[in-house]
Amino acid sequence: MNKKSIKLFLFATLGLFFLNGCMKDSDELLNDLPPQAFFTMINAYEGSDFVIHKADNNFIQTMNNPLLFKAINFVYLYPGNRKIQTIDKQNNIIIDSTFTIKDESLYTSIIFRTLGNKAGQHLIVDSLVNNLATNSALRFLNLAEGTHNINVFLSNTAIISNRNFDGTTADLNHFKFVPQQSGFNKIIIKDESNQTLIEKDINLAPGIHYTIALIKSSIDENKYEIIAHQQYRN
């Protein structure tokens, strides 16, 4: 990944943050950066109102500025074997992992609830879709623990069939970005009986990569939510 070849986008709870902001010399600043990787964190774990992450005992977020449930955040990480911990609002370590981080790579860490109400994590090495032009790219994860096979529609077009709970999947194809037509759409998720579980309107912008996930509601165990985050623009 060339540092100049990509602009990184992400939504926070209150708005859109641009990695290159309004800095007129952003390309020069990217060239001057030391070896590092781009590390995105998505909190889909409904077992806590918020979490914080630590990398080698250095806080990425703090209790005063945590990563809220359904939110997204990012940080640059130096390459090497990095110890990444996730801590809940009771200050309990719910995930403790070590990952080999490579220079100039893109990573997404998604935490979620697994079977038995424990916290789980997927660390995904991201590859972007080239030459999107007027299309968007998206990936979908079923992180609603306890669901069976679901079908995902983009308006009237089926894009995913018979997707089971992704918390235990080892199929890396589930984590890949796939080109889709941009524009105003409706994400519709149905169960195996063709009953609609939830719908969400979304405007897919050209050239943008999205991560979309189905999760259980933190308020009602029998209801669902869809989270959708812009991540990258190539």
Contacts in CASP RR format, 6 or more apart in sequence:
PFRMAT RR
TARGET T0000
AUTHOR 0000-0000-0000
METHOD contacts of the structure
MODEL  1
MNKKSIKLFLFATLGLFFLNGCMKDSDELLNDLPPQAFFTMINAYEGSDF
VIHKADNNFIQTMNNPLLFKAINFVYLYPGNRKIQTIDKQNNIIIDSTFT
IKDESLYTSIIFRTLGNKAGQHLIVDSLVNNLATNSALRFLNLAEGTHNI
NVFLSNTAIISNRNFDGTTADLNHFKFVPQQSGFNKIIIKDESNQTLIEK
DINLAPGIHYTIALIKSSIDENKYEIIAHQQYRN
1 104 0 8 1.000
1 105 0 8 1.000
1 106 0 8 1.000
2 104 0 8 1.000
3 30 0 8 1.000
3 31 0 8 1.000
3 33 0 8 1.000
3 104 0 8 1.000
4 27 0 8 1.000
4 30 0 8 1.000
4 31 0 8 1.000
5 234 0 8 1.000
6 106 0 8 1.000
6 128 0 8 1.000
6 232 0 8 1.000
6 233 0 8 1.000
6 234 0 8 1.000
7 18 0 8 1.000
7 19 0 8 1.000
7 20 0 8 1.000
7 232 0 8 1.000
7 233 0 8 1.000
7 234 0 8 1.000
8 19 0 8 1.000
8 38 0 8 1.000
8 74 0 8 1.000
8 231 0 8 1.000
8 232 0 8 1.000
8 233 0 8 1.000
9 16 0 8 1.000
9 18 0 8 1.000
9 19 0 8 1.000
9 208 0 8 1.000
9 230 0 8 1.000
9 231 0 8 1.000
9 232 0 8 1.000
9 233 0 8 1.000
10 16 0 8 1.000
10 17 0 8 1.000
10 19 0 8 1.000
10 40 0 8 1.000
10 72 0 8 1.000
10 73 0 8 1.000
10 74 0 8 1.000
10 229 0 8 1.000
10 230 0 8 1.000
10 231 0 8 1.000
11 17 0 8 1.000
11 72 0 8 1.000
11 229 0 8 1.000
11 230 0 8 1.000
12 71 0 8 1.000
12 72 0 8 1.000
12 73 0 8 1.000
13 68 0 8 1.000
13 70 0 8 1.000
13 71 0 8 1.000
16 230 0 8 1.000
19 74 0 8 1.000
20 26 0 8 1.000
20 30 0 8 1.000
23 29 0 8 1.000
33 76 0 8 1.000
34 78 0 8 1.000
35 78 0 8 1.000
35 79 0 8 1.000
35 103 0 8 1.000
35 104 0 8 1.000
36 76 0 8 1.000
36 77 0 8 1.000
36 78 0 8 1.000
36 79 0 8 1.000
36 103 0 8 1.000
36 104 0 8 1.000
37 76 0 8 1.000
37 77 0 8 1.000
37 78 0 8 1.000
37 79 0 8 1.000
37 101 0 8 1.000
37 102 0 8 1.000
37 103 0 8 1.000
37 104 0 8 1.000
37 105 0 8 1.000
37 106 0 8 1.000
37 107 0 8 1.000
38 74 0 8 1.000
38 76 0 8 1.000
38 105 0 8 1.000
38 106 0 8 1.000
38 107 0 8 1.000
39 74 0 8 1.000
39 75 0 8 1.000
39 76 0 8 1.000
39 77 0 8 1.000
39 101 0 8 1.000
39 107 0 8 1.000
39 109 0 8 1.000
40 72 0 8 1.000
40 73 0 8 1.000
40 74 0 8 1.000
40 106 0 8 1.000
40 107 0 8 1.000
40 108 0 8 1.000
40 109 0 8 1.000
40 231 0 8 1.000
41 53 0 8 1.000
41 60 0 8 1.000
41 67 0 8 1.000
41 72 0 8 1.000
41 73 0 8 1.000
41 74 0 8 1.000
41 75 0 8 1.000
41 108 0 8 1.000
41 109 0 8 1.000
41 110 0 8 1.000
41 111 0 8 1.000
42 71 0 8 1.000
42 72 0 8 1.000
42 108 0 8 1.000
42 109 0 8 1.000
42 110 0 8 1.000
42 111 0 8 1.000
42 211 0 8 1.000
42 213 0 8 1.000
42 227 0 8 1.000
42 229 0 8 1.000
43 50 0 8 1.000
43 51 0 8 1.000
43 67 0 8 1.000
43 68 0 8 1.000
43 69 0 8 1.000
43 70 0 8 1.000
43 71 0 8 1.000
43 72 0 8 1.000
43 111 0 8 1.000
44 69 0 8 1.000
44 70 0 8 1.000
44 110 0 8 1.000
44 111 0 8 1.000
44 112 0 8 1.000
44 113 0 8 1.000
44 143 0 8 1.000
44 213 0 8 1.000
44 215 0 8 1.000
44 227 0 8 1.000
45 51 0 8 1.000
45 69 0 8 1.000
45 94 0 8 1.000
45 111 0 8 1.000
45 112 0 8 1.000
45 113 0 8 1.000
45 119 0 8 1.000
45 120 0 8 1.000
46 69 0 8 1.000
46 113 0 8 1.000
46 215 0 8 1.000
46 216 0 8 1.000
46 217 0 8 1.000
46 218 0 8 1.000
47 69 0 8 1.000
47 88 0 8 1.000
47 113 0 8 1.000
47 117 0 8 1.000
47 119 0 8 1.000
47 218 0 8 1.000
48 69 0 8 1.000
48 88 0 8 1.000
48 89 0 8 1.000
48 90 0 8 1.000
48 94 0 8 1.000
49 68 0 8 1.000
49 69 0 8 1.000
49 89 0 8 1.000
49 218 0 8 1.000
50 66 0 8 1.000
50 67 0 8 1.000
50 68 0 8 1.000
50 69 0 8 1.000
50 88 0 8 1.000
50 89 0 8 1.000
51 61 0 8 1.000
51 66 0 8 1.000
51 67 0 8 1.000
51 86 0 8 1.000
51 87 0 8 1.000
51 88 0 8 1.000
51 89 0 8 1.000
51 94 0 8 1.000
51 111 0 8 1.000
52 59 0 8 1.000
52 60 0 8 1.000
52 61 0 8 1.000
52 62 0 8 1.000
52 63 0 8 1.000
52 66 0 8 1.000
52 67 0 8 1.000
52 86 0 8 1.000
52 87 0 8 1.000
53 59 0 8 1.000
53 60 0 8 1.000
53 61 0 8 1.000
53 67 0 8 1.000
53 84 0 8 1.000
53 85 0 8 1.000
53 86 0 8 1.000
53 87 0 8 1.000
53 109 0 8 1.000
54 60 0 8 1.000
54 83 0 8 1.000
54 84 0 8 1.000
54 85 0 8 1.000
54 87 0 8 1.000
55 75 0 8 1.000
55 77 0 8 1.000
55 82 0 8 1.000
55 83 0 8 1.000
55 84 0 8 1.000
56 82 0 8 1.000
56 83 0 8 1.000
57 83 0 8 1.000
57 85 0 8 1.000
60 73 0 8 1.000
60 75 0 8 1.000
61 67 0 8 1.000
61 73 0 8 1.000
66 89 0 8 1.000
67 73 0 8 1.000
69 218 0 8 1.000
70 215 0 8 1.000
70 225 0 8 1.000
70 227 0 8 1.000
72 229 0 8 1.000
72 231 0 8 1.000
77 101 0 8 1.000
77 107 0 8 1.000
78 101 0 8 1.000
79 101 0 8 1.000
79 102 0 8 1.000
79 103 0 8 1.000
80 100 0 8 1.000
80 101 0 8 1.000
80 102 0 8 1.000
81 98 0 8 1.000
81 99 0 8 1.000
81 100 0 8 1.000
81 101 0 8 1.000
82 98 0 8 1.000
82 99 0 8 1.000
82 100 0 8 1.000
82 101 0 8 1.000
83 96 0 8 1.000
83 97 0 8 1.000
83 98 0 8 1.000
84 95 0 8 1.000
84 97 0 8 1.000
84 98 0 8 1.000
84 99 0 8 1.000
84 109 0 8 1.000
85 93 0 8 1.000
85 95 0 8 1.000
85 96 0 8 1.000
85 97 0 8 1.000
86 93 0 8 1.000
86 94 0 8 1.000
86 95 0 8 1.000
86 96 0 8 1.000
86 111 0 8 1.000
86 119 0 8 1.000
86 121 0 8 1.000
87 93 0 8 1.000
87 94 0 8 1.000
88 94 0 8 1.000
88 119 0 8 1.000
94 111 0 8 1.000
94 118 0 8 1.000
94 119 0 8 1.000
95 111 0 8 1.000
95 119 0 8 1.000
95 120 0 8 1.000
95 121 0 8 1.000
97 121 0 8 1.000
97 123 0 8 1.000
99 107 0 8 1.000
99 123 0 8 1.000
101 107 0 8 1.000
105 125 0 8 1.000
106 125 0 8 1.000
106 126 0 8 1.000
106 127 0 8 1.000
106 128 0 8 1.000
106 232 0 8 1.000
107 123 0 8 1.000
107 124 0 8 1.000
107 125 0 8 1.000
107 126 0 8 1.000
108 122 0 8 1.000
108 123 0 8 1.000
108 124 0 8 1.000
108 126 0 8 1.000
108 211 0 8 1.000
108 231 0 8 1.000
109 121 0 8 1.000
109 122 0 8 1.000
109 123 0 8 1.000
109 124 0 8 1.000
110 121 0 8 1.000
110 122 0 8 1.000
110 124 0 8 1.000
110 141 0 8 1.000
110 143 0 8 1.000
110 211 0 8 1.000
110 213 0 8 1.000
111 119 0 8 1.000
111 120 0 8 1.000
111 121 0 8 1.000
112 119 0 8 1.000
112 120 0 8 1.000
112 121 0 8 1.000
112 122 0 8 1.000
112 143 0 8 1.000
112 145 0 8 1.000
112 167 0 8 1.000
112 213 0 8 1.000
112 215 0 8 1.000
113 119 0 8 1.000
113 120 0 8 1.000
113 143 0 8 1.000
113 145 0 8 1.000
113 216 0 8 1.000
114 120 0 8 1.000
114 145 0 8 1.000
114 167 0 8 1.000
114 168 0 8 1.000
115 145 0 8 1.000
115 146 0 8 1.000
115 168 0 8 1.000
116 145 0 8 1.000
120 167 0 8 1.000
122 141 0 8 1.000
122 166 0 8 1.000
122 167 0 8 1.000
122 175 0 8 1.000
124 175 0 8 1.000
126 177 0 8 1.000
126 231 0 8 1.000
126 232 0 8 1.000
127 176 0 8 1.000
127 177 0 8 1.000
128 137 0 8 1.000
128 177 0 8 1.000
128 209 0 8 1.000
128 232 0 8 1.000
128 234 0 8 1.000
129 137 0 8 1.000
129 177 0 8 1.000
129 178 0 8 1.000
129 179 0 8 1.000
129 209 0 8 1.000
129 234 0 8 1.000
130 234 0 8 1.000
132 179 0 8 1.000
132 206 0 8 1.000
132 207 0 8 1.000
132 234 0 8 1.000
133 206 0 8 1.000
133 207 0 8 1.000
134 182 0 8 1.000
134 206 0 8 1.000
134 207 0 8 1.000
135 179 0 8 1.000
135 180 0 8 1.000
135 181 0 8 1.000
135 182 0 8 1.000
135 206 0 8 1.000
135 207 0 8 1.000
136 179 0 8 1.000
136 180 0 8 1.000
136 181 0 8 1.000
136 182 0 8 1.000
136 183 0 8 1.000
136 204 0 8 1.000
136 205 0 8 1.000
136 206 0 8 1.000
136 207 0 8 1.000
136 208 0 8 1.000
136 209 0 8 1.000
136 210 0 8 1.000
137 177 0 8 1.000
137 178 0 8 1.000
137 179 0 8 1.000
137 180 0 8 1.000
137 207 0 8 1.000
137 208 0 8 1.000
137 209 0 8 1.000
137 210 0 8 1.000
138 177 0 8 1.000
138 178 0 8 1.000
138 180 0 8 1.000
138 204 0 8 1.000
138 209 0 8 1.000
138 210 0 8 1.000
138 211 0 8 1.000
138 212 0 8 1.000
139 174 0 8 1.000
139 175 0 8 1.000
139 176 0 8 1.000
139 177 0 8 1.000
139 178 0 8 1.000
139 210 0 8 1.000
139 211 0 8 1.000
139 212 0 8 1.000
140 152 0 8 1.000
140 159 0 8 1.000
140 160 0 8 1.000
140 163 0 8 1.000
140 212 0 8 1.000
140 213 0 8 1.000
140 214 0 8 1.000
141 166 0 8 1.000
141 167 0 8 1.000
141 174 0 8 1.000
141 175 0 8 1.000
141 211 0 8 1.000
141 212 0 8 1.000
141 213 0 8 1.000
141 214 0 8 1.000
142 150 0 8 1.000
142 163 0 8 1.000
142 164 0 8 1.000
142 165 0 8 1.000
142 166 0 8 1.000
142 167 0 8 1.000
142 213 0 8 1.000
142 214 0 8 1.000
143 165 0 8 1.000
143 166 0 8 1.000
143 167 0 8 1.000
143 213 0 8 1.000
143 214 0 8 1.000
143 215 0 8 1.000
144 165 0 8 1.000
144 214 0 8 1.000
144 215 0 8 1.000
144 216 0 8 1.000
144 224 0 8 1.000
145 165 0 8 1.000
145 167 0 8 1.000
145 216 0 8 1.000
146 165 0 8 1.000
147 164 0 8 1.000
147 165 0 8 1.000
147 191 0 8 1.000
147 197 0 8 1.000
147 214 0 8 1.000
148 164 0 8 1.000
148 191 0 8 1.000
148 192 0 8 1.000
149 162 0 8 1.000
149 163 0 8 1.000
149 164 0 8 1.000
149 191 0 8 1.000
149 192 0 8 1.000
150 160 0 8 1.000
150 162 0 8 1.000
150 163 0 8 1.000
150 164 0 8 1.000
150 189 0 8 1.000
150 190 0 8 1.000
150 191 0 8 1.000
150 192 0 8 1.000
150 197 0 8 1.000
150 214 0 8 1.000
151 158 0 8 1.000
151 160 0 8 1.000
151 161 0 8 1.000
151 162 0 8 1.000
151 163 0 8 1.000
151 189 0 8 1.000
151 190 0 8 1.000
151 191 0 8 1.000
151 192 0 8 1.000
151 194 0 8 1.000
152 158 0 8 1.000
152 159 0 8 1.000
152 160 0 8 1.000
152 163 0 8 1.000
152 187 0 8 1.000
152 188 0 8 1.000
152 189 0 8 1.000
153 159 0 8 1.000
153 186 0 8 1.000
153 187 0 8 1.000
153 188 0 8 1.000
153 189 0 8 1.000
153 190 0 8 1.000
154 180 0 8 1.000
154 181 0 8 1.000
154 185 0 8 1.000
154 186 0 8 1.000
154 187 0 8 1.000
154 188 0 8 1.000
155 185 0 8 1.000
155 186 0 8 1.000
155 188 0 8 1.000
159 178 0 8 1.000
159 180 0 8 1.000
162 192 0 8 1.000
163 174 0 8 1.000
166 174 0 8 1.000
177 209 0 8 1.000
180 204 0 8 1.000
181 204 0 8 1.000
182 204 0 8 1.000
182 205 0 8 1.000
182 206 0 8 1.000
182 207 0 8 1.000
182 208 0 8 1.000
183 203 0 8 1.000
183 204 0 8 1.000
183 205 0 8 1.000
183 206 0 8 1.000
184 201 0 8 1.000
184 202 0 8 1.000
184 203 0 8 1.000
184 204 0 8 1.000
185 201 0 8 1.000
185 202 0 8 1.000
185 203 0 8 1.000
185 204 0 8 1.000
186 199 0 8 1.000
186 200 0 8 1.000
186 201 0 8 1.000
186 202 0 8 1.000
187 199 0 8 1.000
187 200 0 8 1.000
187 201 0 8 1.000
187 202 0 8 1.000
187 212 0 8 1.000
187 226 0 8 1.000
187 228 0 8 1.000
188 196 0 8 1.000
188 199 0 8 1.000
189 196 0 8 1.000
189 197 0 8 1.000
189 198 0 8 1.000
189 199 0 8 1.000
189 214 0 8 1.000
189 224 0 8 1.000
189 226 0 8 1.000
190 196 0 8 1.000
190 197 0 8 1.000
191 197 0 8 1.000
197 214 0 8 1.000
197 224 0 8 1.000
198 214 0 8 1.000
198 223 0 8 1.000
198 224 0 8 1.000
198 225 0 8 1.000
198 226 0 8 1.000
200 226 0 8 1.000
200 228 0 8 1.000
202 210 0 8 1.000
202 212 0 8 1.000
202 228 0 8 1.000
204 210 0 8 1.000
205 230 0 8 1.000
207 233 0 8 1.000
207 234 0 8 1.000
208 230 0 8 1.000
208 231 0 8 1.000
208 232 0 8 1.000
208 233 0 8 1.000
209 230 0 8 1.000
209 231 0 8 1.000
209 232 0 8 1.000
209 233 0 8 1.000
209 234 0 8 1.000
210 228 0 8 1.000
210 229 0 8 1.000
210 230 0 8 1.000
210 231 0 8 1.000
211 228 0 8 1.000
211 229 0 8 1.000
211 231 0 8 1.000
212 226 0 8 1.000
212 227 0 8 1.000
212 228 0 8 1.000
212 229 0 8 1.000
213 226 0 8 1.000
213 227 0 8 1.000
213 228 0 8 1.000
214 224 0 8 1.000
214 225 0 8 1.000
214 226 0 8 1.000
215 224 0 8 1.000
215 225 0 8 1.000
215 226 0 8 1.000
215 227 0 8 1.000
216 223 0 8 1.000
216 224 0 8 1.000
216 225 0 8 1.000
217 223 0 8 1.000
217 224 0 8 1.000
217 225 0 8 1.000
END
